[in-house]
């Protein structure tokens, strides 16, 4: 994997945000937007996914956390790829813990495929995290939950989705949120009216508020 884009804290670091980009993007795609909304004591890590063939895009090679075979809710999924990507995320969390940032001061986040990876990685991590920001995404390998969950029921999840999303259907976000709410105690699902497969100022303002609340 390429070196992640890192936005250092501007005062003494006491918290970390690890944020995964969407399919075909890089860590640079989100770093400046996140730098603008994070608290000054928070370091932001924006890794870039490895470049690999993506079945959904006719085998074209692009930055991708795991292979996407289809965007049908019941379709086949790249389980080994998802688990391998999760192991990379867990390694990044571990590195921050080794540097002195406790797990409950680490936020995982992501957009689209990166948000899916953030959700899966958080639920399968064995220490409570500060929270998960899951934008325009879905819960991968959803049939394995709640059995696959090893984290605390109390880890807060903020899920956001535009109701005009032509890429990851809004319905997928809703279905994932209702499944998450069945076994997690603190799930917020927020709809952004008229938003397609992207972010907005309103959404980023909400992300800023929620992250500040989690790590204040």
Order of alpha helices (4+ residues) and beta strands (2+ residues): beta-beta-alpha-beta-beta-beta-alpha-beta-alpha-beta-beta-alpha-beta-alpha
